[in-house]
Amino acid sequence: MVTAAPDWLREEVVTLAWCWRLSRRDGVVIGLTSHDRDLAIDGLVYRAAPGMKPSALETRDAIEAETMDLGGAVTSDAIAARDLDAGRWDGAEMTLFVTDWTAPDAAPITVARGSLGAVERRGAAFTAELQGVTRWLDAPACPATSPSCRAALGDRACRVDLAPRTHVRRVVAVAGRSVTLDAPVAAGAMAYGALMWMAGANCGIEVPVMASEGAVLQLAEAPPAMPELPVRVRLVEGCDKQLATCRDRFGNAVNFRGEAHLPGNDLLTRYPGG
């Protein structure tokens, strides 16, 4: 059903303002507007950010996945350069709408909504791609076979309880991608797990753990900012997604989401008796 445009869009002089509502994965919500003054809409203050602008947006009835680029300048602490570099805004949910800046309480017009793809920063400017809901049409209709488990440890398919496998420690030393804890976790438990910083400049950032040896963890990447030590971290144990690990360590072979005994493509090239 097509609804008529509101009266304020029919005026000879249009008092229109673009507004962006951004919700990060860690729960932080901010509002930005292209207007030259802050606007209060539905209890959220939309800060004036004249440098923010959307690219051209085309809507149609086709089902192709639509994307739109969002560009702007890093002009306030709301979207700080350090947060962009740390990936805090990757995957954030965004709603783009227009409103009448003379009457911001009037019903706005939603133009687009979706989630942000990877955010790129170049100097004082940044760009981000808005991915619409139709992107899910590109997802596979059914999972492909694989010798390793396709589930993530603790998700609905795996069903392993992560509560007893979640630990709080303190990082007492950092050397590149290596961090040293104040106390080790069970031997071999942290490989392919995750570390989340719980305080300091890196608070809320989660990093995969590639390997562990005693109290020393090897992270997938170095922390974006050097933390003030010691600092609290949350550790979630990992899994190498092999059937033997699922059976022996977790006792969860019944929920293994892989085909460990399915012959691979190399079966056709094997010699008899090889």
C-alpha positions as a Markdown table, in Angstrom:
| # | Residue | x | y | z |
|---|---|---|---|---|
| 1 | Met | 0.0 | 0.0 | 0.0 |
| 2 | Val | 1.4 | 3.4 | -1.0 |
| 3 | Thr | 0.8 | 6.2 | 1.5 |
| 4 | Ala | 0.7 | 9.9 | 0.6 |
| 5 | Ala | 3.7 | 12.1 | 1.5 |
| 6 | Pro | 3.2 | 14.2 | 4.7 |
| 7 | Asp | 2.3 | 17.8 | 4.4 |
| 8 | Trp | 5.7 | 19.1 | 5.3 |
| 9 | Leu | 7.1 | 17.5 | 2.2 |
| 10 | Arg | 4.6 | 19.3 | 0.0 |
| 11 | Glu | 5.5 | 22.8 | 1.2 |
| 12 | Glu | 7.2 | 25.2 | -1.2 |
| 13 | Val | 10.2 | 25.4 | 1.2 |
| 14 | Val | 11.0 | 21.9 | 2.5 |
| 15 | Thr | 12.5 | 21.9 | 6.0 |
| 16 | Leu | 14.1 | 18.4 | 5.7 |
| 17 | Ala | 16.8 | 16.9 | 7.7 |
| 18 | Trp | 18.6 | 13.5 | 7.2 |
| 19 | Cys | 18.9 | 11.4 | 10.4 |
| 20 | Trp | 20.9 | 8.3 | 11.2 |
| 21 | Arg | 20.2 | 6.0 | 14.1 |
| 22 | Leu | 23.2 | 3.7 | 14.7 |
| 23 | Ser | 23.1 | 0.7 | 17.2 |
| 24 | Arg | 26.4 | -1.0 | 17.8 |
| 25 | Arg | 26.7 | -4.7 | 18.7 |
| 26 | Asp | 27.9 | -3.7 | 22.2 |
| 27 | Gly | 24.6 | -1.8 | 22.9 |
| 28 | Val | 25.8 | 1.7 | 22.2 |
| 29 | Val | 23.2 | 3.8 | 20.3 |
| 30 | Ile | 23.8 | 7.2 | 18.8 |
| 31 | Gly | 21.9 | 9.6 | 16.5 |
| 32 | Leu | 23.3 | 11.9 | 13.9 |
| 33 | Thr | 21.6 | 14.5 | 11.7 |
| 34 | Ser | 22.6 | 16.6 | 8.7 |
| 35 | His | 20.9 | 19.6 | 10.3 |
| 36 | Asp | 23.1 | 22.3 | 11.7 |
| 37 | Arg | 21.5 | 21.9 | 15.2 |
| 38 | Asp | 20.9 | 18.9 | 17.4 |
| 39 | Leu | 17.4 | 17.3 | 17.2 |
| 40 | Ala | 15.6 | 15.3 | 19.9 |
| 41 | Ile | 13.5 | 12.5 | 18.3 |
| 42 | Asp | 11.8 | 9.7 | 20.3 |
| 43 | Gly | 14.0 | 10.3 | 23.4 |
| 44 | Leu | 17.3 | 10.2 | 21.5 |
| 45 | Val | 19.4 | 13.3 | 20.7 |
| 46 | Tyr | 20.6 | 13.3 | 17.1 |
| 47 | Arg | 23.8 | 15.3 | 17.1 |
| 48 | Ala | 24.5 | 17.7 | 14.3 |
| 49 | Ala | 27.0 | 16.2 | 11.8 |
| 50 | Pro | 26.8 | 18.2 | 8.6 |
| 51 | Gly | 29.6 | 16.1 | 7.1 |
| 52 | Met | 27.4 | 13.0 | 7.1 |
| 53 | Lys | 25.8 | 12.2 | 3.7 |
| 54 | Pro | 24.3 | 9.1 | 2.0 |
| 55 | Ser | 25.0 | 8.1 | -1.5 |
| 56 | Ala | 22.2 | 8.0 | -4.1 |
| 57 | Leu | 19.6 | 5.5 | -3.2 |
| 58 | Glu | 17.4 | 3.7 | -5.7 |
| 59 | Thr | 14.3 | 1.7 | -4.6 |
| 60 | Arg | 12.4 | -0.7 | -6.9 |
| 61 | Asp | 10.3 | -3.9 | -6.7 |
| 62 | Ala | 13.1 | -6.3 | -7.8 |
| 63 | Ile | 14.6 | -8.7 | -5.3 |
| 64 | Glu | 18.3 | -8.0 | -6.0 |
| 65 | Ala | 20.2 | -7.2 | -2.8 |
| 66 | Glu | 20.3 | -3.4 | -2.4 |
| 67 | Thr | 23.3 | -1.6 | -0.8 |
| 68 | Met | 24.0 | 2.0 | -0.2 |
| 69 | Asp | 27.2 | 3.9 | 0.8 |
| 70 | Leu | 27.4 | 6.2 | 3.8 |
| 71 | Gly | 30.2 | 8.8 | 4.0 |
| 72 | Gly | 31.2 | 11.3 | 6.5 |
| 73 | Ala | 33.9 | 12.9 | 8.6 |
| 74 | Val | 35.2 | 11.9 | 11.9 |
| 75 | Thr | 34.2 | 15.2 | 13.6 |
| 76 | Ser | 33.1 | 14.1 | 17.1 |
| 77 | Asp | 33.6 | 11.6 | 19.8 |
| 78 | Ala | 30.4 | 9.9 | 18.7 |
| 79 | Ile | 32.3 | 8.2 | 15.9 |
| 80 | Ala | 35.9 | 8.3 | 16.9 |
| 81 | Ala | 38.7 | 7.2 | 14.7 |
| 82 | Arg | 40.0 | 4.7 | 17.2 |
| 83 | Asp | 36.6 | 3.0 | 17.3 |
| 84 | Leu | 36.4 | 2.8 | 13.5 |
| 85 | Asp | 39.9 | 1.3 | 13.4 |
| 86 | Ala | 39.0 | -1.2 | 16.2 |
| 87 | Gly | 36.0 | -2.4 | 14.2 |
| 88 | Arg | 33.5 | -1.3 | 16.9 |
| 89 | Trp | 31.1 | -0.1 | 14.1 |
| 90 | Asp | 31.3 | -3.1 | 11.9 |
| 91 | Gly | 27.9 | -4.8 | 11.8 |
| 92 | Ala | 26.1 | -2.0 | 13.5 |
| 93 | Glu | 22.4 | -1.7 | 12.8 |
| 94 | Met | 21.4 | 1.5 | 11.1 |
| 95 | Thr | 18.1 | 3.3 | 10.2 |
| 96 | Leu | 18.2 | 6.2 | 7.8 |
| 97 | Phe | 15.2 | 8.5 | 7.7 |
| 98 | Val | 14.2 | 12.1 | 7.0 |
| 99 | Thr | 12.2 | 14.4 | 9.3 |
| 100 | Asp | 11.0 | 17.9 | 9.5 |
| 101 | Trp | 13.5 | 19.8 | 11.6 |
| 102 | Thr | 11.0 | 22.4 | 12.6 |
| 103 | Ala | 8.8 | 19.6 | 14.1 |
| 104 | Pro | 11.0 | 16.6 | 14.8 |
| 105 | Asp | 8.2 | 14.9 | 16.8 |
| 106 | Ala | 6.2 | 14.5 | 13.5 |
| 107 | Ala | 6.3 | 11.0 | 12.0 |
| 108 | Pro | 9.6 | 10.6 | 10.1 |
| 109 | Ile | 9.9 | 8.8 | 6.7 |
| 110 | Thr | 12.2 | 5.8 | 6.8 |
| 111 | Val | 14.4 | 5.7 | 3.7 |
| 112 | Ala | 16.5 | 2.6 | 4.4 |
| 113 | Arg | 17.5 | 0.2 | 7.2 |
| 114 | Gly | 20.1 | -2.5 | 7.5 |
| 115 | Ser | 23.5 | -3.2 | 8.9 |
| 116 | Leu | 26.9 | -1.6 | 8.2 |
| 117 | Gly | 29.5 | -3.7 | 6.4 |
| 118 | Ala | 33.2 | -3.1 | 7.0 |
| 119 | Val | 34.0 | 0.5 | 7.7 |
| 120 | Glu | 37.0 | 2.1 | 5.9 |
| 121 | Arg | 38.8 | 5.2 | 7.1 |
| 122 | Arg | 41.0 | 7.4 | 5.1 |
| 123 | Gly | 42.4 | 10.3 | 7.1 |
| 124 | Ala | 39.6 | 12.3 | 8.6 |
| 125 | Ala | 36.9 | 10.7 | 6.4 |
| 126 | Phe | 35.2 | 7.3 | 6.4 |
| 127 | Thr | 32.9 | 5.3 | 4.3 |
| 128 | Ala | 30.6 | 2.4 | 5.2 |
| 129 | Glu | 28.3 | 0.2 | 3.1 |
| 130 | Leu | 24.7 | -0.2 | 4.3 |
| 131 | Gln | 23.6 | -3.8 | 3.6 |
| 132 | Gly | 19.8 | -4.2 | 3.4 |
| 133 | Val | 17.8 | -7.2 | 4.6 |
| 134 | Thr | 17.7 | -8.7 | 1.1 |
| 135 | Arg | 21.4 | -9.6 | 1.5 |
| 136 | Trp | 20.1 | -12.8 | 3.3 |
| 137 | Leu | 18.9 | -13.9 | -0.1 |
| 138 | Asp | 22.5 | -14.6 | -1.0 |
| 139 | Ala | 22.9 | -17.1 | 1.9 |
| 140 | Pro | 23.0 | -20.8 | 1.0 |
| 141 | Ala | 19.7 | -22.6 | 1.2 |
| 142 | Cys | 21.2 | -25.6 | 2.9 |
| 143 | Pro | 24.6 | -26.3 | 4.5 |
| 144 | Ala | 27.3 | -27.9 | 2.5 |
| 145 | Thr | 28.9 | -31.1 | 3.8 |
| 146 | Ser | 32.2 | -30.8 | 5.6 |
| 147 | Pro | 34.5 | -33.1 | 7.7 |
| 148 | Ser | 34.7 | -30.5 | 10.5 |
| 149 | Cys | 31.7 | -29.2 | 12.5 |
| 150 | Arg | 29.8 | -26.3 | 11.0 |
| 151 | Ala | 28.3 | -25.2 | 14.4 |
| 152 | Ala | 29.9 | -22.6 | 16.7 |
| 153 | Leu | 30.7 | -23.8 | 20.2 |
| 154 | Gly | 27.7 | -23.1 | 22.4 |
| 155 | Asp | 25.2 | -22.1 | 19.7 |
| 156 | Arg | 21.8 | -23.6 | 19.1 |
| 157 | Ala | 23.1 | -26.4 | 17.0 |
| 158 | Cys | 26.0 | -27.3 | 19.3 |
| 159 | Arg | 24.2 | -26.9 | 22.6 |
| 160 | Val | 27.3 | -27.0 | 24.8 |
| 161 | Asp | 26.8 | -24.9 | 27.9 |
| 162 | Leu | 29.4 | -22.1 | 27.9 |
| 163 | Ala | 28.8 | -20.9 | 31.4 |
| 164 | Pro | 31.3 | -23.3 | 33.0 |
| 165 | Arg | 33.7 | -22.6 | 30.1 |
| 166 | Thr | 33.7 | -18.9 | 30.5 |
| 167 | His | 36.5 | -17.4 | 32.8 |
| 168 | Val | 37.5 | -14.0 | 34.0 |
| 169 | Arg | 41.2 | -13.3 | 34.3 |
| 170 | Arg | 43.6 | -10.4 | 34.3 |
| 171 | Val | 46.1 | -9.6 | 31.5 |
| 172 | Val | 49.5 | -8.7 | 33.2 |
| 173 | Ala | 51.6 | -8.4 | 30.0 |
| 174 | Val | 51.2 | -7.7 | 26.3 |
| 175 | Ala | 53.8 | -8.3 | 23.6 |
| 176 | Gly | 52.3 | -7.8 | 20.2 |
| 177 | Arg | 49.7 | -10.6 | 19.7 |
| 178 | Ser | 50.9 | -12.4 | 22.9 |
| 179 | Val | 49.2 | -11.7 | 26.2 |
| 180 | Thr | 50.0 | -13.2 | 29.6 |
| 181 | Leu | 47.3 | -13.9 | 32.1 |
| 182 | Asp | 47.6 | -13.8 | 35.9 |
| 183 | Ala | 46.4 | -17.5 | 36.0 |
| 184 | Pro | 46.2 | -20.1 | 33.2 |
| 185 | Val | 43.0 | -21.8 | 32.0 |
| 186 | Ala | 42.8 | -25.6 | 31.6 |
| 187 | Ala | 45.5 | -26.8 | 29.2 |
| 188 | Gly | 44.4 | -26.6 | 25.5 |
| 189 | Ala | 41.0 | -25.1 | 26.4 |
| 190 | Met | 41.6 | -21.7 | 25.0 |
| 191 | Ala | 42.7 | -22.5 | 21.4 |
| 192 | Tyr | 40.1 | -21.2 | 18.9 |
| 193 | Gly | 38.4 | -19.5 | 21.8 |
| 194 | Ala | 37.9 | -15.8 | 22.4 |
| 195 | Leu | 39.1 | -13.0 | 24.6 |
| 196 | Met | 37.1 | -9.9 | 25.4 |
| 197 | Trp | 38.6 | -6.8 | 27.0 |
| 198 | Met | 36.5 | -5.7 | 29.9 |
| 199 | Ala | 38.1 | -2.4 | 30.7 |
| 200 | Gly | 40.3 | 0.4 | 29.3 |
| 201 | Ala | 40.5 | 1.7 | 25.7 |
| 202 | Asn | 39.8 | -1.8 | 24.3 |
| 203 | Cys | 36.7 | -2.4 | 26.4 |
| 204 | Gly | 34.1 | -4.5 | 24.5 |
| 205 | Ile | 36.4 | -5.7 | 21.7 |
| 206 | Glu | 36.5 | -9.4 | 21.3 |
| 207 | Val | 39.5 | -11.1 | 19.7 |
| 208 | Pro | 39.9 | -14.8 | 18.6 |
| 209 | Val | 42.5 | -16.8 | 20.4 |
| 210 | Met | 44.7 | -18.9 | 18.1 |
| 211 | Ala | 46.7 | -20.9 | 20.6 |
| 212 | Ser | 47.6 | -21.1 | 24.3 |
| 213 | Glu | 50.5 | -22.4 | 26.3 |
| 214 | Gly | 50.1 | -22.1 | 30.1 |
| 215 | Ala | 49.2 | -18.5 | 30.9 |
| 216 | Val | 50.3 | -17.2 | 27.5 |
| 217 | Leu | 47.7 | -16.7 | 24.8 |
| 218 | Gln | 48.4 | -16.0 | 21.1 |
| 219 | Leu | 45.7 | -13.7 | 19.7 |
| 220 | Ala | 44.6 | -13.4 | 16.1 |
| 221 | Glu | 45.6 | -9.7 | 16.2 |
| 222 | Ala | 47.2 | -7.3 | 18.6 |
| 223 | Pro | 45.0 | -5.1 | 20.7 |
| 224 | Pro | 44.0 | -1.8 | 18.9 |
| 225 | Ala | 45.3 | 0.2 | 21.9 |
| 226 | Met | 47.9 | -0.7 | 24.5 |
| 227 | Pro | 45.9 | -1.4 | 27.6 |
| 228 | Glu | 46.8 | -0.1 | 31.1 |
| 229 | Leu | 47.9 | -3.2 | 32.9 |
| 230 | Pro | 46.7 | -5.2 | 34.7 |
| 231 | Val | 43.3 | -5.3 | 32.9 |
| 232 | Arg | 40.3 | -7.7 | 33.3 |
| 233 | Val | 39.4 | -9.9 | 30.4 |
| 234 | Arg | 36.6 | -12.4 | 29.7 |
| 235 | Leu | 37.8 | -15.7 | 28.2 |
| 236 | Val | 35.5 | -18.2 | 26.4 |
| 237 | Glu | 37.0 | -21.6 | 25.6 |
| 238 | Gly | 37.2 | -22.8 | 22.0 |
| 239 | Cys | 36.9 | -25.9 | 19.9 |
| 240 | Asp | 38.8 | -27.2 | 16.9 |
| 241 | Lys | 35.6 | -28.6 | 15.4 |
| 242 | Gln | 36.9 | -32.1 | 15.1 |
| 243 | Leu | 34.8 | -35.1 | 15.9 |
| 244 | Ala | 37.3 | -36.6 | 18.4 |
| 245 | Thr | 37.3 | -33.3 | 20.3 |
| 246 | Cys | 33.5 | -33.1 | 20.3 |
| 247 | Arg | 33.3 | -36.7 | 21.6 |
| 248 | Asp | 36.1 | -36.9 | 24.1 |
| 249 | Arg | 36.3 | -33.3 | 25.5 |
| 250 | Phe | 32.7 | -32.2 | 25.3 |
| 251 | Gly | 30.8 | -35.5 | 25.2 |
| 252 | Asn | 28.6 | -33.9 | 22.5 |
| 253 | Ala | 29.1 | -36.2 | 19.5 |
| 254 | Val | 25.3 | -36.5 | 19.1 |
| 255 | Asn | 25.2 | -32.8 | 18.1 |
| 256 | Phe | 28.3 | -32.9 | 15.9 |
| 257 | Arg | 27.4 | -30.9 | 12.7 |
| 258 | Gly | 29.8 | -32.4 | 10.3 |
| 259 | Glu | 30.4 | -35.5 | 8.2 |
| 260 | Ala | 33.8 | -36.8 | 9.5 |
| 261 | His | 33.5 | -40.2 | 7.8 |
| 262 | Leu | 32.2 | -39.0 | 4.4 |
| 263 | Pro | 34.7 | -39.8 | 1.7 |
| 264 | Gly | 36.2 | -36.7 | 0.1 |
| 265 | Asn | 36.9 | -35.9 | -3.5 |
| 266 | Asp | 40.3 | -37.5 | -3.3 |
| 267 | Leu | 38.6 | -40.9 | -3.1 |
| 268 | Leu | 38.6 | -41.1 | -7.0 |
| 269 | Thr | 42.3 | -40.6 | -7.2 |
| 270 | Arg | 43.4 | -43.2 | -4.6 |
| 271 | Tyr | 45.2 | -46.3 | -5.8 |
| 272 | Pro | 43.8 | -49.7 | -4.9 |
| 273 | Gly | 45.0 | -50.7 | -1.5 |
| 274 | Gly | 46.5 | -47.2 | -0.9 |
